[in-house]
Amino acid sequence: MASVSDNPIDRAEQDLLQRSRGAANLAGGIRDVDASGGYVVGVVGPWGSGKTSIVNMIGEALRREPALPVIEFNPWMFSGTDELIQTFFRELAAQMRLKDPKVAAIAESVNTYADLLSPVEALPVVGAWFSRFRGAAKVIAEYQEKRQGSIADQRHKLSAELAKLDRPIVVVIDDIDRLESTEIRDIFKLVRLTASFPNVVYILAFDRIRVEAALNQSGFDGRAYLEKIIQLGIDVPSVPNSVLLRLLGESLQEAVAELDVLERFDEDAWPDVLMEIVRPLITNMRDVARYCAAVRATSRTLGSQIELVDVLALEAVRVFLPDVFHLVVAGRDGLTTTSPASFDERYEDPRLKGQVEAIVAGGVEKPDVVKALIERIFPAARRHIGSNSYDSSWRPGWLRTRRVAHPDVFALYLEQVSNDGLRAFSNAEKAFAVLDDEVALGALLRSCDISELEDVVSALEAFETEFPVDAVVPASRVLLNLLPNMPERPRGMMTFVDARLVVVRVVLRLLRRLDSRDKVMEAAGQILIEVPSFASRFELITIVGYREGAGHRLVSETDARVLEKQFREQLATAPSSRLVGEKNLLRLLYSPKFFGNDGEAVHVDPKDMQLTRALLLDAQSIVRSQQVGTRSVQKRVRLSWNALVEVLGGEPAVKEAVDALRSTADDEIKPVIELADRYLAGWRPSEWGDD
């Protein structure tokens, strides 16, 4: 497979577009042309169409026996008309000396002609010497008059010598369209002035539109000017669509072959993305080379972290529609924010819609490409362009398949640095792979940073439809045993998310993989026996039971009552030394009341100072409130008073416990005792949050 480079080819054997035969035919035509009065060939095509490659292959064919002398002139090495003419003939003379003897013999005449064409100021000594004398202008004028005669004589002599050649000299001037407008005009003035030399054939390569525009600036018709100069115009043939697609595919394959990115390549999605997004933006082989270089660089950094099809689509837009890509970056929220479960356009965030509309408006040159980008790559934004909507239930799937439709994956593409969400999901993928191995799963999750553990567990939900039945018991044990050590994390300034809800959701989805209540009951027994934490046990019993608003009725009602009764008995008989280490102790001891009308909280002896201290500390909660007219948030400490009174057996028992702790109170418990005294005195916080 041949590699596609951004550089032009210089040999027919490198030809991937099957243009070498046409180039050889053109070379044959140049050999046969009547160049007795000079001849000018124009190879015309837009930037990147392969003009230089065709010119190089023509030159290669002309150098074959019987070889024609081919001289290449670089128009970038001059500035100004006078310097151009002088440089052209000096370069012509220098290269002619390297050719066969007949051509080399004419080189001195060409060099003499170049000297005569040089401006007076450029002649060594003469210019500086003349300027020292009065009347220098008159002397210079006389010198120039004499020189004009010499130029005419030398031109006639040079023409006569060129006419004696048995084959023409070919002069190639490429990259004309990359010059500034004044320089383009100078080049064509040069050709117009020298094109009549016998046995000199010019091959000029340029973009017609660019050159005509530059010539038009001189005040005359650029197209008509070209028609007077160019005797044979050759338009670079367009690349056949089938050939361009084949070479694009081969080049992409080569670009990513060693990067291990094809393991995440959606073969079903690629044809649509190729034909609707990538192919419309690629018009020539230079585009192919630029695109493949960009894909390789980005893929080298990202590896297989992102679906390759999405990378291919975005890189095409980034390379060929940079203004649209800028809007895509700015509109990342609009592109990746899913619709609410019950979508109503009346309540749509106008900012999100505005971002997507800005992207569409910015893509007026390629509207179909931009529309396809939204529909194929960012489905969450479809609703903003009149298509169907996607709610948050789609996000786990996008995350699993690493589609940029998910905001965390898109952030990775843009920032090329893994973010918290993706790191967590990567660990969740590893956890899913060992979900039925209790030892391996426990070791993997315990190795995660404790601050990221909640995100890792939450990301497991993306695999719920594939949870193996054999993983229900071991995975539930591991998760429930991790629960006591998972920290509560603030989300914003106003709320805290309870990590237990994250664990509960995953355990629930695991248990739902079992197809009968008896199997769930059997699994629950196997799980509970290996879960020492009462708080974690309570969560499992709640999940499978019938508690209003929390239970999911996964076991029979009779079995649920058995589990609840066993739990209360175990809780009531547990020693204080074990209970004080439980998280959310007050809620835990109060929890049997949640099981039904006959449920009763576990009572604590107010004389048990170790346990009552733990209860009082756990009874604290922070209430946040905000008054009208101010943005400041006030925080106040409150006690879960009713639950505390229930667990200790009444307010007198609470007072007894507080008084017992008072004499040995430290700085941690003192504020709680003072607050409890206020409650015992009859104070209660108002529902408006003020004291």
C-alpha positions as CSV (number, residue, x, y, z in Angstrom):
1,M,0.0,0.0,0.0
2,A,1.5,3.3,-1.0
3,S,1.7,6.2,1.4
4,V,0.0,9.5,0.6
5,S,2.2,12.5,1.3
6,D,1.5,16.2,1.2
7,N,4.5,16.6,-1.1
8,P,4.2,16.3,-4.8
9,I,5.5,13.2,-6.5
10,D,8.6,13.4,-8.8
11,R,8.4,10.0,-10.5
12,A,5.8,8.1,-12.4
13,E,6.2,5.0,-10.2
14,Q,4.8,7.1,-7.3
15,D,1.6,7.9,-9.2
16,L,-1.5,6.7,-7.3
17,L,-4.0,8.5,-9.5
18,Q,-3.1,6.9,-12.8
19,R,-2.0,10.2,-14.3
20,S,1.4,9.2,-15.5
21,R,0.2,8.0,-18.9
22,G,-1.5,11.3,-19.5
23,A,1.7,13.1,-18.5
24,A,3.8,11.0,-20.9
25,N,1.4,11.8,-23.7
26,L,1.7,15.5,-22.9
27,A,5.5,15.2,-23.0
28,G,5.2,13.5,-26.4
29,G,3.1,16.4,-27.6
30,I,5.7,18.9,-26.4
31,R,8.4,17.0,-28.3
32,D,6.4,17.3,-31.5
33,V,5.3,20.9,-31.2
34,D,6.6,23.6,-33.6
35,A,8.6,25.7,-31.2
36,S,10.3,27.8,-33.8
37,G,8.5,30.9,-32.5
38,G,8.5,29.7,-28.9
39,Y,5.6,27.9,-27.2
40,V,3.7,28.2,-23.8
41,V,1.9,25.4,-22.1
42,G,-0.3,26.0,-19.1
43,V,-1.0,23.3,-16.5
44,V,-4.1,24.7,-14.8
45,G,-5.8,23.5,-11.6
46,P,-6.8,24.7,-8.1
47,W,-4.5,24.5,-5.1
48,G,-3.8,20.9,-4.1
49,S,-5.1,19.3,-7.3
50,G,-1.7,17.8,-8.3
51,K,-0.3,20.4,-10.8
52,T,3.3,20.0,-9.5
53,S,3.1,16.2,-9.6
54,I,1.9,16.3,-13.3
55,V,4.6,18.8,-14.2
56,N,7.2,16.6,-12.5
57,M,6.0,13.5,-14.5
58,I,6.1,15.6,-17.7
59,G,9.7,16.6,-16.9
60,E,10.6,13.0,-16.2
61,A,9.2,11.9,-19.5
62,L,11.0,14.7,-21.4
63,R,14.4,13.7,-19.9
64,R,14.1,10.2,-21.4
65,E,16.0,9.6,-24.6
66,P,16.0,11.5,-26.8
67,A,16.2,13.9,-23.8
68,L,15.1,17.5,-23.9
69,P,16.9,20.0,-21.7
70,V,14.5,20.8,-18.8
71,I,15.2,23.9,-16.8
72,E,13.3,24.7,-13.6
73,F,12.9,28.3,-12.6
74,N,11.9,29.2,-9.0
75,P,9.9,32.4,-9.1
76,W,10.2,32.9,-5.3
77,M,13.8,34.0,-5.6
78,F,13.3,37.5,-6.9
79,S,11.5,40.8,-6.1
80,G,10.5,43.3,-8.8
81,T,10.4,43.1,-12.6
82,D,14.0,44.1,-13.2
83,E,15.4,41.6,-10.8
84,L,13.0,38.9,-12.1
85,I,14.3,39.3,-15.7
86,Q,17.9,39.4,-14.7
87,T,17.5,36.4,-12.3
88,F,15.6,34.5,-14.9
89,F,18.3,34.7,-17.6
90,R,21.2,34.2,-15.2
91,E,19.5,31.0,-13.8
92,L,18.7,29.9,-17.4
93,A,22.4,30.4,-18.3
94,A,23.6,28.5,-15.2
95,Q,21.4,25.5,-15.8
96,M,22.2,25.5,-19.6
97,R,25.9,25.1,-18.8
98,L,25.0,21.7,-17.1
99,K,23.2,20.4,-20.2
100,D,24.7,18.9,-23.4
101,P,27.4,20.8,-25.3
102,K,25.1,22.4,-27.8
103,V,22.9,23.9,-25.1
104,A,25.9,24.8,-23.0
105,A,27.4,26.8,-25.9
106,I,24.5,29.2,-25.8
107,A,24.8,29.8,-22.1
108,E,27.3,32.6,-22.5
109,S,25.0,34.5,-24.9
110,V,22.2,34.1,-22.4
111,N,24.4,35.4,-19.6
112,T,25.5,38.4,-21.7
113,Y,21.9,39.2,-22.4
114,A,21.2,39.1,-18.7
115,D,24.0,41.6,-18.0
116,L,22.6,44.0,-20.6
117,L,19.1,43.7,-19.0
118,S,20.4,44.6,-15.6
119,P,19.5,48.1,-14.3
120,V,22.5,50.6,-14.3
121,E,22.5,50.8,-10.5
122,A,23.0,47.1,-10.3
123,L,26.2,47.1,-12.5
124,P,29.4,46.8,-10.4
125,V,31.4,50.1,-10.0
126,V,29.4,52.0,-12.7
127,G,26.5,52.9,-10.6
128,A,28.5,54.0,-7.6
129,W,31.1,55.8,-9.7
130,F,28.6,57.7,-11.9
131,S,26.8,59.1,-8.9
132,R,30.0,61.0,-7.8
133,F,30.0,63.4,-10.8
134,R,27.9,66.3,-11.8
135,G,25.9,65.6,-14.9
136,A,25.7,61.9,-14.0
137,A,22.1,61.8,-15.2
138,K,23.2,62.9,-18.7
139,V,26.0,60.3,-18.8
140,I,23.6,57.6,-17.6
141,A,21.1,58.5,-20.3
142,E,23.8,58.3,-23.0
143,Y,24.9,54.9,-21.6
144,Q,21.4,53.5,-21.6
145,E,20.8,54.6,-25.1
146,K,23.9,52.8,-26.3
147,R,22.9,49.8,-24.2
148,Q,19.5,49.5,-25.9
149,G,21.2,48.9,-29.1
150,S,23.4,46.3,-27.6
151,I,20.3,44.6,-26.1
152,A,18.6,44.4,-29.5
153,D,21.8,43.0,-31.0
154,Q,22.3,40.5,-28.3
155,R,18.7,39.4,-28.5
156,H,19.0,38.8,-32.2
157,K,22.2,36.9,-31.7
158,L,20.6,34.8,-28.9
159,S,17.6,34.0,-31.1
160,A,19.8,32.9,-33.9
161,E,21.7,30.6,-31.7
162,L,18.5,29.1,-30.2
163,A,17.1,28.6,-33.6
164,K,20.0,26.3,-34.5
165,L,19.2,23.8,-31.7
166,D,17.8,20.5,-33.0
167,R,15.4,20.2,-30.0
168,P,13.7,22.8,-27.8
169,I,14.7,23.8,-24.3
170,V,11.8,23.4,-21.8
171,V,11.5,26.0,-19.0
172,V,9.3,25.0,-16.1
173,I,7.8,27.7,-13.8
174,D,5.7,26.3,-11.0
175,D,3.8,27.7,-7.9
176,I,2.9,30.9,-9.7
177,D,-0.4,31.1,-7.9
178,R,1.4,31.2,-4.5
179,L,3.1,34.5,-5.3
180,E,1.7,37.9,-4.4
181,S,-0.4,39.6,-7.1
182,T,2.3,42.0,-8.3
183,E,4.8,39.1,-8.6
184,I,2.2,37.1,-10.6
185,R,1.9,40.0,-13.0
186,D,5.7,40.2,-13.3
187,I,6.0,36.5,-14.1
188,F,3.5,36.8,-17.0
189,K,5.2,40.0,-18.3
190,L,8.4,38.0,-18.4
191,V,6.8,35.2,-20.3
192,R,5.1,37.6,-22.7
193,L,8.4,39.3,-23.4
194,T,10.4,36.1,-23.8
195,A,7.9,33.6,-25.2
196,S,9.0,34.4,-28.8
197,F,12.5,33.0,-28.4
198,P,12.8,30.1,-30.8
199,N,13.1,26.6,-29.4
200,V,12.0,27.7,-25.9
201,V,8.9,26.0,-24.5
202,Y,7.5,27.2,-21.2
203,I,5.4,25.0,-18.9
204,L,3.6,27.2,-16.5
205,A,1.6,25.7,-13.5
206,F,-1.0,27.8,-11.8
207,D,-4.5,28.2,-10.5
208,R,-6.5,30.0,-13.2
209,I,-8.9,31.8,-10.8
210,R,-6.0,33.2,-8.7
211,V,-3.9,34.3,-11.6
212,E,-6.8,35.9,-13.5
213,A,-7.8,37.8,-10.3
214,A,-4.2,39.1,-10.0
215,L,-4.0,40.1,-13.7
216,N,-7.4,41.8,-13.4
217,Q,-5.9,44.2,-10.8
218,S,-3.8,45.7,-13.6
219,G,-7.0,47.1,-15.2
220,F,-7.3,44.6,-18.1
221,D,-9.1,41.3,-18.7
222,G,-7.0,38.6,-17.0
223,R,-8.6,35.8,-18.9
224,A,-8.0,37.4,-22.3
225,Y,-4.4,38.2,-21.2
226,L,-3.9,34.5,-20.5
227,E,-5.5,33.4,-23.7
228,K,-2.9,35.5,-25.6
229,I,0.0,34.0,-23.8
230,I,-1.0,30.3,-23.3
231,Q,-1.0,28.3,-26.5
232,L,-1.9,25.0,-24.9
233,G,-4.0,24.9,-21.8
234,I,-4.2,21.6,-19.8
235,D,-6.7,21.3,-17.0
236,V,-5.6,19.0,-14.2
237,P,-8.2,16.1,-14.3
238,S,-10.3,15.6,-11.2
239,V,-9.6,12.5,-9.1
240,P,-12.3,9.8,-9.7
241,N,-14.5,9.4,-6.7
242,S,-13.7,5.7,-6.5
243,V,-10.0,6.3,-6.6
244,L,-10.2,9.1,-4.0
245,L,-12.2,6.9,-1.6
246,R,-9.8,3.9,-2.1
247,L,-6.8,6.0,-1.4
248,L,-8.5,7.7,1.5
249,G,-9.3,4.4,3.1
250,E,-5.7,3.0,2.5
251,S,-4.2,6.2,3.9
252,L,-6.3,6.2,7.0
253,Q,-5.6,2.5,7.6
254,E,-1.8,3.2,7.3
255,A,-2.2,6.3,9.5
256,V,-3.6,4.4,12.5
257,A,-2.2,0.9,11.8
258,E,0.3,1.0,14.7
259,L,-1.8,2.9,17.2
260,D,-4.2,0.2,18.5
261,V,-7.3,2.4,17.9
262,L,-9.2,0.0,15.6
263,E,-10.4,-2.0,18.6
264,R,-12.9,0.8,19.1
265,F,-14.2,1.2,15.5
266,D,-17.9,1.1,14.7
267,E,-18.0,-0.4,11.2
268,D,-21.7,0.1,11.0
269,A,-21.5,3.9,11.7
270,W,-18.5,4.6,9.5
271,P,-20.1,4.4,6.0
272,D,-22.6,7.2,6.9
273,V,-19.9,9.4,8.6
274,L,-17.6,8.8,5.6
275,M,-20.1,9.8,2.9
276,E,-21.9,12.5,4.8
277,I,-19.1,14.3,6.7
278,V,-15.6,13.3,5.6
279,R,-15.9,12.8,1.9
280,P,-17.7,16.1,1.1
281,L,-14.7,17.9,2.7
282,I,-12.0,16.2,0.7
283,T,-11.4,17.2,-2.9
284,N,-7.8,16.2,-3.7
285,M,-4.9,14.1,-2.6
286,R,-3.4,17.0,-0.6
287,D,-6.6,17.1,1.4
288,V,-6.2,13.3,2.0
289,A,-2.6,13.8,3.2
290,R,-3.5,16.7,5.5
291,Y,-6.5,14.8,6.9
292,C,-4.6,11.6,7.6
293,A,-1.8,13.5,9.2
294,A,-4.3,15.1,11.6
295,V,-6.0,11.9,12.4
296,R,-2.7,10.2,13.1
297,A,-1.6,12.9,15.5
298,T,-4.9,13.0,17.4
299,S,-5.2,9.2,17.5
300,R,-1.6,8.9,18.8
301,T,-2.6,11.1,21.8
302,L,-6.1,9.6,22.5
303,G,-5.4,6.0,21.6
304,S,-8.6,3.9,21.9
305,Q,-10.2,6.0,24.6
306,I,-12.7,7.4,22.1
307,E,-14.7,5.8,19.3
308,L,-12.6,6.2,16.2
309,V,-15.5,7.1,14.0
310,D,-16.2,10.1,16.1
311,V,-12.6,11.2,16.0
312,L,-12.6,10.8,12.2
313,A,-15.7,13.0,11.9
314,L,-14.4,15.7,14.2
315,E,-11.0,15.8,12.7
316,A,-12.5,16.4,9.2
317,V,-14.4,19.4,10.5
318,R,-11.4,20.7,12.5
319,V,-9.1,20.5,9.5
320,F,-11.4,21.7,6.7
321,L,-14.1,23.8,8.5
322,P,-12.0,25.5,11.3
323,D,-14.6,28.2,11.9
324,V,-17.4,25.6,12.4
325,F,-15.1,23.6,14.7
326,H,-14.6,26.7,16.8
327,L,-18.4,27.0,17.2
328,V,-18.5,23.2,18.0
329,V,-16.1,23.8,20.9
330,A,-18.0,26.8,22.1
331,G,-21.3,24.9,21.8
332,R,-20.3,21.7,23.6
333,D,-23.1,22.0,26.2
334,G,-25.7,22.4,23.5
335,L,-24.3,19.4,21.6
336,T,-24.1,17.0,24.6
337,T,-26.9,18.0,27.0
338,T,-29.8,15.5,26.7
339,S,-33.4,16.4,27.0
340,P,-35.5,15.9,30.2
341,A,-37.4,12.6,30.4
342,S,-40.6,14.5,29.7
343,F,-39.4,16.9,27.1
344,D,-41.4,20.0,26.5
345,E,-39.9,22.6,24.1
346,R,-41.5,25.4,26.0
347,Y,-39.1,24.7,28.9
348,E,-36.0,24.2,26.8
349,D,-32.9,26.1,27.9
350,P,-32.6,28.8,25.2
351,R,-28.8,28.9,25.7
352,L,-28.4,25.3,24.5
353,K,-30.6,25.8,21.5
354,G,-28.7,29.0,20.6
355,Q,-25.4,27.2,20.7
356,V,-26.6,24.6,18.2
357,E,-28.2,27.2,16.0
358,A,-24.9,29.1,15.9
359,I,-23.1,26.0,14.7
360,V,-25.7,25.5,11.9
361,A,-25.5,29.2,10.9
362,G,-21.7,29.0,10.8
363,G,-21.8,26.1,8.4
364,V,-23.6,27.8,5.5
365,E,-20.9,26.7,3.1
366,K,-21.4,23.0,4.0
367,P,-24.9,22.8,5.6
368,D,-25.3,19.1,4.9
369,V,-22.0,18.3,6.5
370,V,-23.0,20.3,9.7
371,K,-26.4,18.7,9.8
372,A,-24.9,15.2,9.5
373,L,-22.3,16.1,12.2
374,I,-25.2,16.8,14.6
375,E,-27.3,13.9,13.6
376,R,-24.5,11.3,13.5
377,I,-22.2,12.4,16.2
378,F,-24.2,14.5,18.6
379,P,-27.7,13.0,18.8
380,A,-28.6,14.9,22.0
381,A,-28.7,18.0,19.9
382,R,-31.0,16.6,17.2
383,R,-34.0,18.2,18.9
384,H,-32.6,21.6,18.2
385,I,-32.7,21.1,14.5
386,G,-36.2,19.6,14.4
387,S,-35.3,15.9,14.8
388,N,-36.1,13.4,17.6
389,S,-34.9,13.9,21.2
390,Y,-32.7,11.8,23.4
391,D,-33.0,11.8,27.2
392,S,-30.5,10.9,29.8
393,S,-31.1,7.2,29.5
394,W,-28.9,7.2,26.4
395,R,-25.9,8.5,28.2
396,P,-24.7,5.3,29.8
397,G,-24.6,3.7,26.4
398,W,-22.6,6.6,24.9
399,L,-20.2,6.4,27.8
400,R,-19.7,2.6,27.4
401,T,-19.0,3.0,23.7
402,R,-16.9,6.1,24.2
403,R,-19.0,8.3,22.0
404,V,-18.4,12.0,22.0
405,A,-22.1,12.4,22.4
406,H,-21.4,12.0,26.1
407,P,-20.0,15.2,27.7
408,D,-17.1,13.5,29.5
409,V,-15.9,11.8,26.3
410,F,-16.2,15.0,24.3
411,A,-14.2,16.8,27.0
412,L,-11.5,14.2,26.6
413,Y,-11.4,14.8,22.8
414,L,-11.2,18.6,23.2
415,E,-8.8,18.6,26.2
416,Q,-6.9,15.4,25.4
417,V,-6.6,14.8,29.1
418,S,-8.6,12.2,30.9
419,N,-11.2,13.8,33.2
420,D,-12.7,12.5,36.5
421,G,-15.7,11.0,34.8
422,L,-13.8,9.0,32.2
423,R,-11.2,7.8,34.8
424,A,-14.0,6.5,36.9
425,F,-15.7,4.8,34.0
426,S,-12.4,3.2,33.0
427,N,-12.1,1.7,36.4
428,A,-15.8,0.6,36.2
429,E,-15.0,-1.2,33.0
430,K,-12.2,-3.1,34.8
431,A,-14.6,-3.8,37.7
432,F,-17.3,-5.2,35.4
433,A,-14.7,-7.6,33.9
434,V,-14.2,-9.2,37.4
435,L,-17.7,-8.6,38.7
436,D,-18.2,-12.3,39.6
437,D,-14.8,-12.6,41.3
438,E,-15.3,-11.3,44.9
439,V,-11.6,-11.1,45.8
440,A,-10.5,-9.4,42.5
441,L,-13.4,-7.0,42.5
442,G,-12.8,-6.0,46.2
443,A,-9.1,-5.5,45.6
444,L,-9.8,-3.4,42.5
445,L,-12.4,-1.1,44.1
446,R,-10.3,-0.7,47.3
447,S,-7.4,0.4,45.1
448,C,-9.4,3.3,43.7
449,D,-8.9,6.7,45.3
450,I,-11.6,7.0,48.0
451,S,-12.7,10.3,46.6
452,E,-13.5,8.6,43.2
453,L,-15.0,5.4,44.5
454,E,-18.6,6.7,44.3
455,D,-18.1,7.6,40.7
456,V,-16.7,4.2,39.9
457,V,-19.6,2.4,41.5
458,S,-22.1,4.7,39.8
459,A,-20.5,4.0,36.4
460,L,-21.2,0.3,36.9
461,E,-24.9,1.1,36.1
462,A,-23.9,1.5,32.5
463,F,-23.4,-2.3,32.4
464,E,-26.6,-3.3,34.1
465,T,-28.1,-5.1,31.2
466,E,-25.1,-7.4,31.1
467,F,-24.6,-8.1,34.8
468,P,-23.9,-11.8,35.0
469,V,-26.2,-13.8,37.3
470,D,-23.2,-15.3,38.9
471,A,-22.0,-11.9,40.0
472,V,-25.1,-11.0,42.0
473,V,-23.9,-12.4,45.4
474,P,-20.2,-11.6,45.2
475,A,-20.6,-8.1,43.7
476,S,-23.3,-7.2,46.2
477,R,-21.2,-8.3,49.1
478,V,-18.2,-6.2,47.9
479,L,-20.4,-3.1,47.3
480,L,-22.2,-3.3,50.7
481,N,-18.9,-3.8,52.5
482,L,-17.5,-0.8,50.9
483,L,-20.5,1.4,51.8
484,P,-19.4,2.3,55.4
485,N,-16.1,3.8,54.1
486,M,-17.6,5.8,51.2
487,P,-17.5,9.6,52.0
488,E,-20.4,12.0,51.5
489,R,-19.4,14.5,48.9
490,P,-20.7,18.1,48.5
491,R,-22.3,18.8,45.1
492,G,-22.5,22.5,44.7
493,M,-23.0,24.8,47.7
494,M,-26.5,23.6,48.7
495,T,-26.8,19.9,48.6
496,F,-25.0,16.7,49.6
497,V,-25.5,13.4,47.7
498,D,-25.6,10.3,49.9
499,A,-23.2,7.7,48.6
500,R,-25.4,5.0,49.9
501,L,-27.9,5.8,47.1
502,V,-25.3,5.0,44.5
503,V,-24.5,1.6,46.1
504,V,-28.2,0.9,46.5
505,R,-28.9,1.5,42.8
506,V,-26.2,-0.9,41.7
507,V,-27.1,-3.6,44.2
508,L,-30.8,-3.3,43.2
509,R,-29.9,-3.8,39.5
510,L,-27.8,-6.8,40.4
511,L,-30.6,-8.4,42.3
512,R,-33.0,-7.8,39.4
513,R,-30.9,-10.1,37.3
514,L,-32.5,-13.0,39.3
515,D,-35.7,-14.2,37.8
516,S,-37.6,-15.3,41.0
517,R,-38.3,-14.1,44.5
518,D,-37.0,-17.4,45.9
519,K,-33.7,-16.8,44.2
520,V,-33.5,-13.3,45.5
521,M,-34.2,-14.5,49.0
522,E,-31.5,-17.1,48.7
523,A,-29.1,-14.5,47.5
524,A,-30.0,-12.1,50.2
525,G,-29.2,-14.8,52.9
526,Q,-25.8,-15.4,51.2
527,I,-25.0,-11.7,51.1
528,L,-26.1,-10.8,54.6
529,I,-24.0,-13.5,56.3
530,E,-20.8,-11.9,54.8
531,V,-21.8,-8.2,55.5
532,P,-20.9,-7.2,59.1
533,S,-22.1,-3.6,58.9
534,F,-25.6,-3.2,60.2
535,A,-26.1,-0.1,58.0
536,S,-25.3,-2.1,54.9
537,R,-27.5,-4.9,56.0
538,F,-30.4,-2.5,56.5
539,E,-29.9,-1.2,53.0
540,L,-30.2,-4.7,51.5
541,I,-33.2,-5.6,53.6
542,T,-34.9,-2.3,52.5
543,I,-34.2,-3.0,48.8
544,V,-35.8,-6.4,48.8
545,G,-38.7,-5.5,51.2
546,Y,-41.9,-3.6,51.2
547,R,-41.0,-0.4,52.9
548,E,-43.2,2.4,51.4
549,G,-41.2,4.4,48.9
550,A,-38.0,2.4,49.3
551,G,-38.7,-1.3,49.0
552,H,-38.9,-3.0,45.6
553,R,-40.7,-6.2,46.7
554,L,-38.1,-8.6,45.3
555,V,-39.0,-11.3,47.9
556,S,-42.3,-12.5,49.3
557,E,-43.9,-10.4,52.0
558,T,-43.4,-13.3,54.5
559,D,-39.7,-13.5,53.7
560,A,-39.4,-9.8,54.0
561,R,-40.8,-9.9,57.5
562,V,-38.4,-12.7,58.5
563,L,-35.4,-10.6,57.3
564,E,-36.7,-7.5,59.2
565,K,-37.2,-9.5,62.4
566,Q,-33.8,-11.0,62.3
567,F,-32.2,-7.7,61.6
568,R,-33.8,-6.0,64.7
569,E,-32.9,-8.9,66.9
570,Q,-29.3,-8.7,65.8
571,L,-29.2,-5.0,66.2
572,A,-30.8,-5.1,69.7
573,T,-28.3,-7.7,71.0
574,A,-25.2,-6.1,69.5
575,P,-22.7,-4.8,72.1
576,S,-22.2,-1.0,72.4
577,S,-18.6,-1.4,71.3
578,R,-19.7,-2.6,67.9
579,L,-22.6,-0.1,67.4
580,V,-20.5,3.0,68.1
581,G,-18.5,2.4,65.0
582,E,-21.6,2.3,62.8
583,K,-22.3,5.1,60.3
584,N,-25.6,7.0,60.8
585,L,-26.1,5.3,64.1
586,L,-29.3,7.2,65.1
587,R,-31.0,6.3,61.8
588,L,-29.9,2.7,62.2
589,L,-31.3,2.3,65.7
590,Y,-34.5,4.0,64.6
591,S,-34.8,2.0,61.4
592,P,-37.0,-0.9,62.6
593,K,-39.8,1.6,62.8
594,F,-39.6,1.9,59.0
595,F,-40.5,-1.8,58.6
596,G,-44.2,-1.4,59.5
597,N,-46.8,-0.4,62.0
598,D,-45.5,-2.8,64.6
599,G,-41.9,-1.8,64.1
600,E,-40.1,-0.6,67.2
601,A,-36.9,1.3,67.5
602,V,-34.0,-0.2,69.3
603,H,-33.7,1.4,72.7
604,V,-30.4,2.6,74.2
605,D,-29.7,2.8,77.9
606,P,-29.1,6.5,78.8
607,K,-26.4,5.4,81.2
608,D,-24.4,3.9,78.4
609,M,-22.2,7.0,77.9
610,Q,-20.2,5.5,75.1
611,L,-23.3,4.9,73.0
612,T,-25.2,8.0,74.0
613,R,-22.2,10.2,73.1
614,A,-22.1,8.6,69.7
615,L,-25.9,9.0,69.3
616,L,-25.8,12.8,70.2
617,L,-23.0,13.5,67.8
618,D,-24.8,11.6,65.0
619,A,-28.1,13.4,65.8
620,Q,-26.6,16.7,64.4
621,S,-27.5,17.9,61.0
622,I,-26.9,21.2,59.2
623,V,-29.9,23.1,57.8
624,R,-29.2,25.7,55.1
625,S,-31.5,28.6,54.4
626,Q,-31.6,31.7,52.3
627,Q,-33.5,34.8,53.1
628,V,-35.4,36.9,50.5
629,G,-33.3,39.7,49.1
630,T,-29.9,38.1,49.7
631,R,-27.7,35.5,48.1
632,S,-25.9,34.5,51.3
633,V,-26.7,31.0,52.6
634,Q,-27.1,30.6,56.4
635,K,-26.1,27.3,58.1
636,R,-27.6,26.2,61.4
637,V,-27.1,23.0,63.4
638,R,-30.2,21.1,64.3
639,L,-30.8,17.8,66.1
640,S,-33.0,14.9,64.9
641,W,-34.9,15.4,68.1
642,N,-37.8,13.1,67.6
643,A,-35.7,10.1,66.6
644,L,-33.3,10.8,69.5
645,V,-36.2,10.8,72.0
646,E,-37.6,7.6,70.5
647,V,-34.3,5.7,70.7
648,L,-33.4,6.9,74.3
649,G,-37.0,6.2,75.5
650,G,-38.3,9.8,76.1
651,E,-37.1,13.3,76.9
652,P,-36.3,12.4,80.6
653,A,-34.0,9.7,79.3
654,V,-32.4,12.2,76.9
655,K,-31.9,14.6,79.9
656,E,-30.3,11.8,81.9
657,A,-27.9,11.0,79.0
658,V,-27.0,14.7,78.5
659,D,-26.4,15.2,82.2
660,A,-24.2,12.1,82.4
661,L,-22.1,13.4,79.6
662,R,-21.9,17.0,80.8
663,S,-19.2,16.4,83.5
664,T,-16.8,14.9,81.0
665,A,-17.7,17.0,78.0
666,D,-14.9,17.9,75.6
667,D,-14.9,20.5,72.8
668,E,-16.6,18.1,70.4
669,I,-19.6,17.2,72.5
670,K,-20.1,20.6,74.3
671,P,-22.0,22.4,71.5
672,V,-24.3,19.3,71.1
673,I,-25.1,19.3,74.8
674,E,-25.9,23.1,74.7
675,L,-28.2,22.5,71.8
676,A,-29.8,19.5,73.5
677,D,-30.4,21.7,76.5
678,R,-32.3,24.2,74.4
679,Y,-34.5,21.4,73.0
680,L,-35.1,20.1,76.6
681,A,-36.2,23.6,77.6
682,G,-38.9,23.6,74.9
683,W,-37.2,25.4,72.1
684,R,-37.9,24.2,68.5
685,P,-36.6,25.6,65.3
686,S,-39.2,27.3,63.1
687,E,-40.1,26.0,59.7
688,W,-38.7,29.2,58.1
689,G,-35.2,28.4,59.4
690,D,-34.8,31.3,61.8
691,D,-33.9,30.7,65.5
